[in-house]
Amino acid sequence: MTLQLPFVAGMTWGWTGIRGTWTGEDAERSMRLMQERLSVNWTAITFGALQDHPQATEIRYRDEPTVTDEEVRAAIAHAKQLGLQVCLKPVVNCANGTWRAHINFFDKDVPCEPKWSEWFSSYTEFMVHYARIAEETGCEMLCVGCEMVQTDRRESEWRALIAKVREFYSGIITYNCDKYQEDNVGWWDAVDVISSSGYYPVGHWEEQLDRIEKVVSRHGKPFFFMEAGCPSRDGSQHLPNDWGLAGAPDQAAQLEYYEEMFGSCDKRDWVRGFMLWDWPARLYDESVAAANDDYCLYGKTSERFVRGYYTKKMADPKI
């Protein structure tokens, strides 16, 4: 039986999960304001752990700067107190700044070179650790990977990892593939929900949704955008995945992106929602929102637009 996924009116919280920032008054205020200002019903509690570089095989998730297990549990507990459903989303990053999509190894093992088997052993340990926490704390969903483009072809390893995770976690499992990669993952049948990063430029949403719809139809799985968002910066609506794009603060650019994304997705009933990017554990002062050119919606025009959209969707009995 296909899982029935209620509409996800969500926001990502806490990235990148810097130790010492997830507890206390500021963190609790941040999550409360996220729930109040956006009318979300879900949050992806999201944090990064580090490996040294793309060919390293040890993920140092117990070390600083990654948030502690106590901080993770506290964030989940606070989200639950606010009535939110939770997706726990542990992510691996490279300490040298290389994007995780480039984590890669030889497909044929070579003596004295790092191997896929070594990396997946460490990654499985990492993911099982948080699968246990997700189970203990009642998280409704667990995301077992995020934008791991070069790893996507390693089908047998991913299937084995997901099977191992299911030994410890009984909730919904998803994988967050990168933008443009939805039809390059060959093991969607192993997860419960298909999800991806929806950083598609304005003017391109219809063609990308046409492409994604074929994947969703073929696998018969629920789908939502595990990430989607745009900086409030001049030109960012045309390259929303580029957080370093040069440009002046521009709330209209961010709003244009959201208007097109929501408008296009509303025509597709198989799009079951969004986990927008992102809402930090430490918010800037609302008085300087107009000068903030990042993804966060706090105090911006798009905040009011997203709240209105989510409120309307949640009131629609057809969803």
GIVENMO-V634412 format. One record per residue. N is the residue number from 1. RES is the residue in one letter. PHI is phi as a letter, one per 20 degrees, with the letter a starting at -180 (none if undefined). OMEGA is omega in radians with two decimals (999 if undefined). Layout:
N&RES&PHI&OMEGA / N&RES&PHI&OMEGA
//
This chain:
1&M&none&3.13 / 2&T&f&3.08 / 3&L&f&3.04 / 4&Q&e&-3.08 / 5&L&d&3.04 / 6&P&f&-3.06 / 7&F&g&3.13 / 8&V&e&3.03 / 9&A&d&-2.90 / 10&G&c&3.05 / 11&M&b&3.06 / 12&T&f&-3.12 / 13&W&c&2.86 / 14&G&n&-3.09 / 15&W&g&0.17 / 16&T&e&-3.14 / 17&G&m&-3.13 / 18&I&e&-3.09 / 19&R&g&3.11 / 20&G&n&-3.08 / 21&T&d&-2.99 / 22&W&e&3.12 / 23&T&c&3.13 / 24&G&n&-3.02 / 25&E&f&-3.09 / 26&D&f&-3.14 / 27&A&f&3.14 / 28&E&f&3.10 / 29&R&f&3.14 / 30&S&g&-3.11 / 31&M&f&3.12 / 32&R&f&3.12 / 33&L&f&3.08 / 34&M&g&-3.13 / 35&Q&f&-3.08 / 36&E&f&-2.99 / 37&R&f&-3.09 / 38&L&d&-3.09 / 39&S&l&-3.14 / 40&V&f&3.01 / 41&N&d&3.10 / 42&W&c&2.88 / 43&T&b&2.99 / 44&A&e&3.09 / 45&I&e&-2.81 / 46&T&c&-3.12 / 47&F&b&-3.12 / 48&G&d&2.95 / 49&A&d&-2.96 / 50&L&d&2.76 / 51&Q&d&-2.94 / 52&D&f&-3.07 / 53&H&b&-3.02 / 54&P&f&3.13 / 55&Q&d&3.03 / 56&A&f&-3.07 / 57&T&d&3.10 / 58&E&d&3.08 / 59&I&d&-2.97 / 60&R&e&-3.02 / 61&Y&f&3.11 / 62&R&e&-3.01 / 63&D&e&2.96 / 64&E&f&0.15 / 65&P&e&-3.08 / 66&T&f&3.10 / 67&V&g&3.13 / 68&T&f&3.06 / 69&D&g&3.13 / 70&E&f&3.11 / 71&E&f&3.10 / 72&V&f&3.14 / 73&R&f&-3.14 / 74&A&f&3.13 / 75&A&f&3.11 / 76&I&f&-3.12 / 77&A&f&-3.14 / 78&H&f&3.10 / 79&A&g&3.13 / 80&K&f&3.11 / 81&Q&f&3.13 / 82&L&e&3.11 / 83&G&n&-3.10 / 84&L&e&2.90 / 85&Q&e&-2.96 / 86&V&c&2.87 / 87&C&d&3.06 / 88&L&e&-3.01 / 89&K&c&3.03 / 90&P&f&-3.07 / 91&V&c&3.04 / 92&V&e&3.06 / 93&N&c&3.08 / 94&C&e&-3.08 / 95&A&f&-3.13 / 96&N&e&3.06 / 97&G&n&3.09 / 98&T&f&3.14 / 99&W&f&-3.06 / 100&R&g&3.10 / 101&A&g&-3.09 / 102&H&e&3.00 / 103&I&f&-2.96 / 104&N&a&3.12 / 105&F&b&3.08 / 106&F&f&3.08 / 107&D&f&3.03 / 108&K&d&-3.08 / 109&D&g&3.10 / 110&V&c&3.12 / 111&P&g&3.09 / 112&C&m&3.06 / 113&E&d&3.09 / 114&P&f&-2.97 / 115&K&c&3.05 / 116&W&g&-3.10 / 117&S&f&3.13 / 118&E&f&-3.12 / 119&W&f&-3.13 / 120&F&f&3.06 / 121&S&f&3.12 / 122&S&f&-3.12 / 123&Y&f&3.10 / 124&T&f&3.08 / 125&E&g&3.11 / 126&F&g&-3.05 / 127&M&f&3.11 / 128&V&f&3.11 / 129&H&g&-3.11 / 130&Y&e&3.02 / 131&A&f&3.09 / 132&R&f&3.13 / 133&I&f&3.12 / 134&A&g&3.12 / 135&E&f&-3.10 / 136&E&f&-3.04 / 137&T&e&3.07 / 138&G&m&3.07 / 139&C&f&-3.11 / 140&E&f&-3.08 / 141&M&b&3.05 / 142&L&c&3.07 / 143&C&e&-2.98 / 144&V&e&3.10 / 145&G&a&-3.08 / 146&C&b&2.99 / 147&E&l&-3.10 / 148&M&e&-2.88 / 149&V&g&-3.08 / 150&Q&f&3.09 / 151&T&e&-3.00 / 152&D&g&-3.10 / 153&R&f&-3.09 / 154&R&e&-2.98 / 155&E&f&-3.07 / 156&S&f&3.13 / 157&E&f&3.12 / 158&W&f&3.11 / 159&R&f&3.13 / 160&A&f&3.12 / 161&L&f&-3.11 / 162&I&f&3.09 / 163&A&f&3.12 / 164&K&f&3.12 / 165&V&g&-3.12 / 166&R&f&3.06 / 167&E&f&-3.03 / 168&F&d&-3.07 / 169&Y&c&-3.04 / 170&S&d&-3.11 / 171&G&e&-3.10 / 172&I&f&3.11 / 173&I&d&3.04 / 174&T&c&3.00 / 175&Y&c&-3.12 / 176&N&e&3.10 / 177&C&f&-3.13 / 178&D&f&3.03 / 179&K&g&3.11 / 180&Y&m&-3.07 / 181&Q&d&-3.05 / 182&E&g&-3.12 / 183&D&e&3.09 / 184&N&d&3.10 / 185&V&e&-3.05 / 186&G&e&-3.04 / 187&W&c&3.12 / 188&W&f&3.14 / 189&D&f&-3.11 / 190&A&e&3.14 / 191&V&d&-3.12 / 192&D&e&-3.08 / 193&V&c&3.02 / 194&I&e&3.08 / 195&S&b&-3.12 / 196&S&b&3.11 / 197&S&e&-3.03 / 198&G&e&3.12 / 199&Y&e&-3.12 / 200&Y&e&-3.08 / 201&P&f&3.02 / 202&V&f&-3.09 / 203&G&n&-3.07 / 204&H&c&-3.02 / 205&W&f&-3.08 / 206&E&f&-3.12 / 207&E&f&3.13 / 208&Q&f&3.08 / 209&L&f&3.04 / 210&D&g&-3.13 / 211&R&f&-3.11 / 212&I&f&-3.11 / 213&E&g&3.12 / 214&K&f&3.12 / 215&V&f&-3.11 / 216&V&f&3.13 / 217&S&f&-3.10 / 218&R&f&-3.05 / 219&H&e&3.11 / 220&G&m&-3.14 / 221&K&d&3.00 / 222&P&f&-3.13 / 223&F&c&2.91 / 224&F&b&3.11 / 225&F&e&-3.14 / 226&M&f&2.96 / 227&E&c&3.01 / 228&A&a&-3.14 / 229&G&r&-3.07 / 230&C&b&3.04 / 231&P&f&3.04 / 232&S&e&-2.98 / 233&R&b&-3.12 / 234&D&g&3.10 / 235&G&n&-3.05 / 236&S&f&3.11 / 237&Q&f&3.12 / 238&H&e&3.10 / 239&L&b&-2.97 / 240&P&f&3.12 / 241&N&e&-3.09 / 242&D&e&-3.11 / 243&W&f&-3.14 / 244&G&d&-3.12 / 245&L&g&3.12 / 246&A&f&3.12 / 247&G&r&3.13 / 248&A&f&3.06 / 249&P&g&-3.07 / 250&D&b&-3.13 / 251&Q&f&-3.14 / 252&A&f&3.12 / 253&A&f&3.11 / 254&Q&f&-3.13 / 255&L&f&3.12 / 256&E&g&3.10 / 257&Y&g&-3.10 / 258&Y&f&3.12 / 259&E&f&-3.13 / 260&E&f&-3.13 / 261&M&f&-3.13 / 262&F&f&-3.14 / 263&G&f&3.13 / 264&S&f&-3.09 / 265&C&f&3.11 / 266&D&f&3.12 / 267&K&e&-3.05 / 268&R&c&-3.07 / 269&D&f&3.11 / 270&W&e&3.03 / 271&V&e&-2.99 / 272&R&e&3.01 / 273&G&p&-2.97 / 274&F&b&2.93 / 275&M&d&-2.96 / 276&L&f&-3.13 / 277&W&d&-0.21 / 278&D&b&-3.08 / 279&W&c&-3.03 / 280&P&f&3.10 / 281&A&f&3.08 / 282&R&c&-3.09 / 283&L&e&2.93 / 284&Y&f&3.08 / 285&D&f&-3.08 / 286&E&g&-3.11 / 287&S&f&-3.13 / 288&V&d&-3.10 / 289&A&g&-3.09 / 290&A&f&-3.13 / 291&A&e&3.14 / 292&N&e&-3.08 / 293&D&d&-3.10 / 294&D&e&-3.08 / 295&Y&f&-3.03 / 296&C&g&-3.08 / 297&L&e&-2.97 / 298&Y&g&3.07 / 299&G&m&-3.08 / 300&K&d&3.12 / 301&T&g&-3.10 / 302&S&f&3.09 / 303&E&g&-3.13 / 304&R&f&3.13 / 305&F&f&-3.14 / 306&V&f&3.10 / 307&R&g&3.13 / 308&G&f&3.14 / 309&Y&f&-3.13 / 310&Y&f&3.14 / 311&T&f&3.13 / 312&K&f&-3.12 / 313&K&f&-3.10 / 314&M&f&3.12 / 315&A&e&-3.09 / 316&D&e&-3.10 / 317&P&f&-3.11 / 318&K&f&-3.12 / 319&I&d&999
//
